[in-house]
Amino acid sequence: MKKQYRVIKQYIGNTLQAEKLKKGEHVQIIKYSSPHSEWDNWVYCTNGDTYEHWTPIQLLNVHASSAIAKDNYDPTELSAHIGEIIIADYELNGWIWCYKQHDHTYGWFPLNHVQFIE
């Protein structure tokens, strides 16, 4: 059974239609997240064209300042207001890939903005 969460802090995600990273696609790494922050293991990277987003390092084969995507990745962030219920598919690096219960809109949402519903 998937985990359910109640939003306890509003988050407004990216509003632009996010381009997806495709498996096997090459990217240049622009910067790494701080290993001492709550957002550890994220890299900001670009394919030099349509993709420029924070990406989980676990989804990349990193070679110095470049990388190759191990799998497809959708960087869309979910916007949600306090009290909304979201359903998580999985957690990664302080974020959850999830959807809103009422409309099934998918995206990433920060784990520190929700409370687990038992």
C-alpha positions in Angstrom: 0.0 0.0 0.0 1.2 3.5 -0.9 2.0 6.0 1.9 -0.4 8.9 2.4 0.6 12.3 3.6 -1.2 15.5 4.7 0.4 18.7 3.6 1.4 20.8 6.6 3.3 23.5 4.8 2.3 25.0 1.4 4.7 24.5 -1.5 4.5 26.0 -4.9 6.4 24.0 -7.4 7.9 25.0 -10.7 5.2 26.4 -12.9 6.8 25.7 -16.3 6.2 22.5 -18.2 9.3 20.6 -17.2 11.2 18.7 -19.9 12.0 15.2 -19.0 15.5 13.6 -19.0 15.7 10.5 -21.1 17.6 7.3 -20.3 21.0 7.5 -22.0 21.0 11.3 -22.4 24.2 13.1 -21.7 24.2 16.1 -19.3 26.8 18.6 -18.0 26.8 19.1 -14.2 26.6 22.7 -13.2 26.7 22.3 -9.4 26.2 19.8 -6.6 23.9 20.3 -3.6 25.6 20.7 -0.3 26.2 17.4 1.4 25.4 19.1 4.8 22.0 20.3 3.7 18.6 18.6 3.8 18.8 18.4 0.0 21.9 16.1 -0.2 22.5 14.0 -3.4 21.0 16.4 -6.0 23.0 17.8 -8.9 22.0 20.8 -11.1 22.6 19.8 -14.7 21.7 20.6 -18.3 21.7 18.9 -21.7 22.6 22.3 -23.2 19.2 22.5 -24.8 15.8 21.8 -23.2 16.8 20.2 -19.9 18.2 22.2 -16.9 17.0 21.0 -13.5 18.0 19.6 -10.2 18.4 15.8 -10.6 18.9 13.0 -8.1 22.5 11.9 -8.4 21.4 8.2 -8.0 19.8 8.5 -11.5 23.1 9.5 -13.1 26.3 7.8 -14.1 28.7 10.7 -13.2 32.0 11.1 -14.9 33.8 14.3 -13.5 31.6 17.2 -14.8 29.3 15.2 -17.1 26.9 12.4 -16.6 24.6 10.0 -18.4 21.0 9.3 -17.3 20.5 5.8 -16.0 16.8 6.1 -16.4 14.1 8.5 -17.5 13.5 11.3 -15.0 10.6 13.8 -14.7 11.6 16.9 -12.7 8.1 18.3 -12.4 7.4 19.7 -8.9 3.9 19.5 -7.4 2.2 22.4 -5.8 -0.1 21.7 -2.8 -1.8 23.7 -0.1 -2.1 22.9 3.7 -4.5 20.1 4.3 -4.3 18.5 0.9 -3.7 14.7 0.8 -0.9 13.4 -1.4 -0.1 9.7 -2.2 3.6 8.8 -2.5 5.0 6.4 -5.0 8.5 6.7 -3.5 10.9 8.9 -1.5 14.3 10.1 -2.7 16.7 12.6 -1.1 14.2 14.4 1.0 11.5 14.5 -1.7 8.6 12.3 -2.6 7.3 11.5 -6.1 3.6 11.6 -5.5 0.2 12.6 -6.7 -2.7 14.7 -5.3 -5.5 12.5 -4.0 -8.2 14.7 -5.5 -7.0 15.2 -9.0 -4.1 12.7 -9.5 -1.6 15.5 -10.5 1.9 14.0 -10.3 5.2 15.7 -9.2 8.0 16.0 -6.7 7.0 17.4 -3.3 9.4 18.2 -0.3 9.1 15.6 2.4 9.6 18.2 5.1 6.3 19.8 4.1 4.1 16.8 4.8 3.0 14.6 7.7 2.6 10.8 7.3 -1.0 9.6 7.8 -1.1 6.3 9.7 
